[in-house]
Amino acid sequence: MSEQIVHSIQSTNLADILERVLDKGIVIAGDIQIKLADVELLTIKIRLLIASVDKAQQIGINWWERDSYLCTGAKETEIEKERDELKKKVEKLEAKTETSNSRARLTIGQAPSRPKTGPHRAKRSKAK
């Protein structure tokens, strides 16, 4: 006379649950606000999406493809952009320096610099 207990609830293992969550995706959202005398001091917005990579791409989320810490190609592209920006800045600074030097010579009354060799140098040495 042993009684058997029959469970009507079918057990699901963790792998099945994880597969369903990743396939469908789940969003967890929350806000934390700190106020003092009706003055908002701090607001923290928390958004968490749990989904498979395929599902994330289907809904238009692909930030990891451009993140320099996660993708080698993105890091190289970022470095190239930074290098190009630095080159442009150096060129602008060189142009400004050249313009400033030309203005300084004209203000002081100096002629543009000439080579120290040639007939001008020879005349000075003869005069002594």
Secondary structure as a PSIPRED ss2 file (coil, helix, strand):
# PSIPRED VFORMAT (PSIPRED V4.0)

   1 M C   1.000  0.000  0.000
   2 S C   1.000  0.000  0.000
   3 E C   1.000  0.000  0.000
   4 Q C   1.000  0.000  0.000
   5 I C   1.000  0.000  0.000
   6 V C   1.000  0.000  0.000
   7 H C   1.000  0.000  0.000
   8 S C   1.000  0.000  0.000
   9 I C   1.000  0.000  0.000
  10 Q C   1.000  0.000  0.000
  11 S C   1.000  0.000  0.000
  12 T C   1.000  0.000  0.000
  13 N C   1.000  0.000  0.000
  14 L H   0.000  1.000  0.000
  15 A H   0.000  1.000  0.000
  16 D H   0.000  1.000  0.000
  17 I H   0.000  1.000  0.000
  18 L H   0.000  1.000  0.000
  19 E H   0.000  1.000  0.000
  20 R H   0.000  1.000  0.000
  21 V H   0.000  1.000  0.000
  22 L H   0.000  1.000  0.000
  23 D H   0.000  1.000  0.000
  24 K H   0.000  1.000  0.000
  25 G C   1.000  0.000  0.000
  26 I E   0.000  0.000  1.000
  27 V E   0.000  0.000  1.000
  28 I E   0.000  0.000  1.000
  29 A E   0.000  0.000  1.000
  30 G E   0.000  0.000  1.000
  31 D E   0.000  0.000  1.000
  32 I E   0.000  0.000  1.000
  33 Q E   0.000  0.000  1.000
  34 I E   0.000  0.000  1.000
  35 K E   0.000  0.000  1.000
  36 L E   0.000  0.000  1.000
  37 A C   1.000  0.000  0.000
  38 D C   1.000  0.000  0.000
  39 V E   0.000  0.000  1.000
  40 E E   0.000  0.000  1.000
  41 L E   0.000  0.000  1.000
  42 L E   0.000  0.000  1.000
  43 T E   0.000  0.000  1.000
  44 I E   0.000  0.000  1.000
  45 K E   0.000  0.000  1.000
  46 I E   0.000  0.000  1.000
  47 R E   0.000  0.000  1.000
  48 L E   0.000  0.000  1.000
  49 L E   0.000  0.000  1.000
  50 I E   0.000  0.000  1.000
  51 A C   1.000  0.000  0.000
  52 S C   1.000  0.000  0.000
  53 V H   0.000  1.000  0.000
  54 D H   0.000  1.000  0.000
  55 K H   0.000  1.000  0.000
  56 A H   0.000  1.000  0.000
  57 Q H   0.000  1.000  0.000
  58 Q H   0.000  1.000  0.000
  59 I C   1.000  0.000  0.000
  60 G C   1.000  0.000  0.000
  61 I C   1.000  0.000  0.000
  62 N C   1.000  0.000  0.000
  63 W H   0.000  1.000  0.000
  64 W H   0.000  1.000  0.000
  65 E H   0.000  1.000  0.000
  66 R C   1.000  0.000  0.000
  67 D C   1.000  0.000  0.000
  68 S C   1.000  0.000  0.000
  69 Y C   1.000  0.000  0.000
  70 L C   1.000  0.000  0.000
  71 C C   1.000  0.000  0.000
  72 T H   0.000  1.000  0.000
  73 G H   0.000  1.000  0.000
  74 A H   0.000  1.000  0.000
  75 K H   0.000  1.000  0.000
  76 E H   0.000  1.000  0.000
  77 T H   0.000  1.000  0.000
  78 E H   0.000  1.000  0.000
  79 I H   0.000  1.000  0.000
  80 E H   0.000  1.000  0.000
  81 K H   0.000  1.000  0.000
  82 E H   0.000  1.000  0.000
  83 R H   0.000  1.000  0.000
  84 D H   0.000  1.000  0.000
  85 E H   0.000  1.000  0.000
  86 L H   0.000  1.000  0.000
  87 K H   0.000  1.000  0.000
  88 K H   0.000  1.000  0.000
  89 K H   0.000  1.000  0.000
  90 V H   0.000  1.000  0.000
  91 E H   0.000  1.000  0.000
  92 K H   0.000  1.000  0.000
  93 L H   0.000  1.000  0.000
  94 E H   0.000  1.000  0.000
  95 A H   0.000  1.000  0.000
  96 K H   0.000  1.000  0.000
  97 T H   0.000  1.000  0.000
  98 E H   0.000  1.000  0.000
  99 T H   0.000  1.000  0.000
 100 S H   0.000  1.000  0.000
 101 N H   0.000  1.000  0.000
 102 S H   0.000  1.000  0.000
 103 R H   0.000  1.000  0.000
 104 A H   0.000  1.000  0.000
 105 R H   0.000  1.000  0.000
 106 L H   0.000  1.000  0.000
 107 T H   0.000  1.000  0.000
 108 I H   0.000  1.000  0.000
 109 G C   1.000  0.000  0.000
 110 Q C   1.000  0.000  0.000
 111 A C   1.000  0.000  0.000
 112 P C   1.000  0.000  0.000
 113 S C   1.000  0.000  0.000
 114 R C   1.000  0.000  0.000
 115 P C   1.000  0.000  0.000
 116 K C   1.000  0.000  0.000
 117 T C   1.000  0.000  0.000
 118 G C   1.000  0.000  0.000
 119 P H   0.000  1.000  0.000
 120 H H   0.000  1.000  0.000
 121 R H   0.000  1.000  0.000
 122 A H   0.000  1.000  0.000
 123 K H   0.000  1.000  0.000
 124 R H   0.000  1.000  0.000
 125 S H   0.000  1.000  0.000
 126 K H   0.000  1.000  0.000
 127 A H   0.000  1.000  0.000
 128 K C   1.000  0.000  0.000
